[in-house]
Amino acid sequence: MRFFVTVFAVLIMVPIDVHSSKERIISLTISGYLISVEVAHTPLSRSRGLMHRKELDENTGMLFIFPESGFHSMWMKDTYIPLSVAFIDERGIILNIANMQPQTQIAHTSSGLARYALEMKRGWFSARKIHPGVQVHGLNKAPAAW
């Protein structure tokens, strides 16, 4: 019995963050291109984004999921990789795409009510002729935002 009390005492002293588990990764398809994206669906993961990273593999990015549709903005504070961001509505339609400069605080805002923002390496969308009005498939696999 004493063993179990000791183990229990140790376990309750160890800080546990239920939201610190490895980031969730899902696949999306845009105009036939398959991409793998990390999901930022919590306040902490959305605020951290792709900060402090030095590289991003081709056909990978980060999907930001907001708790509600709105005129959301993104900037590049402490982000070293040049990125493009596509703002996406709740139906999965790209509203607008903006190119962003590393380590700036210039706000890039959705042109309509966005539920998602998808960051990829700068130029990824234009190189594939992906533009506003294009559908993003696979968003139904993403977790709910909170």
N, C-alpha and C positions, 0 to 999 in steps of 0.2 A: 504494500500500500504506500509505503514511504517513497518508493521509486516513482509511482504514478504521480504523487503530489509534487515531487521534484521536477519531473518532466513537464507537468502542467504549469508549474511556476516559471520554468524556463520559456515555455512556449508563449505565455502571455506577456513576457518581457520583450520578446522579439518583435520589433515593429513590422507590421504587415500592411502593405499598400495593395489593396485588391485591384487597383487600376494600373499597377506597374508591370503587369505581365507583358510579354513580348507583343509588339504592335501587330495588329491584325493586317493581313495582306489578302487582297482579293484581285481577281482578274476582271478587266473591263474590255469591251470591244468598241472601237470607234472607226467607222468607215472600213471595216475589215481588218483593222490593226488590233492585235491583242496586246494589252499592256498589263503590267503587274503594279498595283498601287498599295502603298501603306495607307491605312485609314486613320484619320485624325477626327475622332468623334466625341472627344471629351474636352472640357475647357483647357486642361493642361496640354493635351496633344495638339489641339488647334493653336494654342499660343506658342508652342515650341516649333511646330512645323518642321521645316528642313534646315533650321538654324544650325550653324557650326559644322555643317558637312562640307567636305572638300570635293566630293564627286557624286554623281548619280548615273547609274547604268542606263544604257539605251533601252527604251521601251519600259522604263519604270518611272514612277512619280509618287505623288501624294494626293489623296482625295480627302478634302476637308468636308465634313458633314455638319451642317448647322441645325440647331434644334427647330428652327422655323425659317420659312422663306423670307427674304428681305434684301435690302440693298447692302450687301456685305462688301467689305474692302480687305485687301491684302497688301502687305508691304514686305520689305526685304531686310529689315534690321537683323544684323548678325547672321545673314545668309550669304554664303560665298559663291554659290553656283548661280549663273545667269538662268533665269526661269521665265517661262510663259505660263500664264494662268488662264484657264477657261472657266468662266462662270456658267453654271448649269442650273436650269430650273427643275422643279420637282418632277416633271415628266421626262427628264433626261435630255432636254434640248439645250445645246450650247447657245447662250445669250450673247456673249462677247468674249474676246480673247485679248489679253494685254501682255506685252513684253515688259519684264521688270529688270532693273539694274541691281546687281548685288550691293549689299550694305547701304541701302537707302531707306528712307522712311516716307517715300512718295506713295500715297494711297492710290491703289488701282481698284475701282469700284465696279460692281456689276451694273449692267445697263438696264436690268429689270429685276424682278423678284427671284433671287437665286437661292437654291437649297444646298448646292454643292459648289466647290471650287476645286479644280484639278490642276495641280502644278506639275509641269514637265520641263525638261531642258529647254532653254530658249530656242525657238525656231522649230521645235518638234511638230507643232500643229501646222505651221505654214509649209514645211517640207513635205507634208502629206496631204496638202490641200484641204485640210480640215478647217472649217469656218463656222461662223454663227448659223444656226439652223440645223446643224448636223446632230443626229441622235447618238447618245452614249448608252450602250447596252451593258447590263450587269449590275446596275446600281441597286437592284432589289436584293443583292447578296450582301450589301453593306449593313453594318449594325445601325441601330437607331442612335441618334445624337442625344446628348444630354448636357 
